[in-house]
Amino acid sequence: MRLTKDLAEWFDHRLQLGQPIKEAMQHPVPRRTASWAYVFGSASLTVMILQFVTGICLAFVYVPSAGQAWTSLQVLNHQQAFGWFIRALHGWGSNFMVALVLIHMVQVFLFGAYKYPRELTWIVGVFLLLMTLGMAFTGQVLRFDQDAYWGLGIGASVMGRVPLIGTPLVHAMLGGPIIAGETLSRFFAIHVFIVPGMLIAFVGVHVLMVLKLGVNEWPMPGRIVKRSTYLKEYHDLTHKDGVPFVPDAFRKDFVFSGIIILVLVFCAAFFGPFGPTGQPDPTIVQTVPRPDYFFLWGFAGLALLPPNLETILLLVGPVIGIGFLIALPLISGTGEKSWRRRPLAVLTALVIIISLAALTQLGTYAPWSPVMDAWSSAPVPPKLLAGRSALERQGAVVFQAKQCRNCHALGGEGGQRGPALDTVATRLTGDQLIRQVLQGRGNMPAYGKNLSPAETTALVAFLKSLHPPNQAPAQDASLVSVASPQTSAGAGKP
């Protein structure tokens, strides 16, 4: 014990950290603030430290290259001792950290802790939330499986829509115009060096401001925040009814963080790591990529957006949302703190929470992400085969074999990802059908590499037959306009 004390004094004389640490541990907080409602910030910090430790362990084995990333994760899952458990801790830790930071932000919002003099503390917290989401997204990309590949493609598509600088942003993000080996190197650097470095810096500033400005008091109805009197009232409160942070408030933080770690370990041991799923292959179109749980709400929201509003909302929506969060303490920095006197704030929080929960639930099973089980679905309706030629019947076989029913309905049965095809021949000409099938468009993938010329011919012949008997199929208007009346009259005959 004497040796330990002498060693500690030797370091303290040179680092001069003993007194600042002692002051931080003993800084007073309002007695009611030492409650279970204020434990989410410290729990977020605990999980972040765990993420750093497990991430360092994984970096010893993970290879950030397009050819070896997927294989290195297989090594971690099946060959490296406890590799699967470290991956599971890291994956579930990402989910827990996002959830804890979001809960902490909601608690701060409802308790009015963003008001004077803690405006900058809130703004730094907003950036911490964005960095946490960035860590989650880049971590999913590093799995480099089918979900990661297509998720990265969607992210690049969104970046590419930015006016003027969209293309340079995509090149900076991917390391070129396409997803290639350099892409993983860039995301590895972002995930391991850039974002964690920014997190450490912003967390340091955040904790420093909490120590300097104090922990927000319990919001009491009628206790109004005024810039001229708040600091004096807060210091009087901590002097009359304050307790030292250690051990009074720290005790609950320590217990709650311990419970979070235990639950995280249980999830990692019981549910295991996330992925990787199949190796990334852009030629496999029979796939249903889906983001990790904390981005499912965005996945569902984008699927529900009208196509004509998609780009506008993608570019403007996040800017407005982030701008509002940053401006909130600047436009509402004084006044009532208690949620009991702020019904609009409570209603806003409830609407956002319910909306995100509903979209997340939709993202797990919605019809735009069907299970690809065409062989167990209903066959092509017999009425659509009656009187068809041999080539058209062969096209119906191709239609079924290529699992088109998972995305398109026929006879009222089938997927809802794409439009029903009962009358597709009245909307698209033969040339348009060929181009749609081979090259894809909108949400439909390109099947050019998945169909032989004979299969394409048969499939398009079947699709061209899908029109009501009393309605002619679609025609090329440019050809009809120059045709003679006799030719035009005959053009609608099957």
TAGI-V857106 format. One line per field, one symbol per residue. ss: DSSP state (~ for helix, > for strand, _ for the rest). phi: phi as a letter, one per 30 degrees, with the letter a starting at -180 (. if undefined). psi: psi as a letter, one per 40 degrees, with the letter a starting at -180 (. if undefined). Layout:
ss: ???
phi: ???
psi: ???
This chain:
ss: _~~~~~~~~~~~~~~__~~~~~~~~~_>>>~~~__~~~_~~~~~~~~~~~~~~~~~~~~_________~~~~~~~~~~____~~~~~~~~~~~~~~~~~~~~~~~~~~~~________~~~~~~~~~~~~~~~~~~~~~~~~~_>~~~~~~~~~~~~~~~_____~~~~~~~~~______~~~~~~~~~~~~~~~~~~~~~~~~~~~~~~~~~__________>>____~~~~~~~~~~~~>>>~~~~~~~~~~~~~~~~~~~~~~~~~~~_______>_____________~~~~~~~~~~~~__~~~~~~~~~~~~~~~~~~~~~~~~~___>>__~~~_~~~~~~~~~~~~~~~~~~~~~~~_~~~____~~~_____~~~_____~~~~~~~~~~~~__~~~__>>__>>_________~~~___~~~~~~~~~~_>__>________~~~~~~~~~~~~____________~~~~~~__~~~~~~~___
phi: .ddddddddddddcchcddddddddcddbeedddbddccdddddddddddddddddddddcdcdbddbdddddddddbbddidddddddddddddddddddddddddddddidddeccddeddddddddddddddddddddddhcddddddddddddddddddicddedddddcildbdbdddddddddddccddeddddddddddddddddcidedddcejdddbddbdedddddddddbcbdeccdddededddddddddddddddddciddiddeddbdddcdbbdbddedcdddddddddddedcddddddceddddddddddeddcbdbjdcdddcbddddddddddddddddddddddbeddbdddbedcdddeeeddcdidddddddddddedddidddcbcbiibkdcdcddcebdddcbddddddddddciaiddddceccbdedddddddddddddaedcbdddbddddddcddeddddddddd
psi: dddddddddddddddfeddddddddehiiidedgieefeddddddddddddddddddddddhhgiddedddddddddedhheddddddddddddddddddddddddddddefeeihffdddddddddddddddddddddddedfaddddddddddddddeehideddddddddefaeihaddddddddddddddddddddddddddddddddeihhihhhheghhhddedddddddddddfiiidheddddddddddddddddddddddddaihaiaiihheehegigihiideeddddddddehhdeedddddddddddddddddededefeiaidhddegddddddddddddddddddddeeeieegihgfddeiiihhddeeheiiddddddddddddefdeddhihfehaiediiiedfdeedhidddddddddeiibehihedeehidddddddddddeegiidehiiiihdddddeiidddddedei.
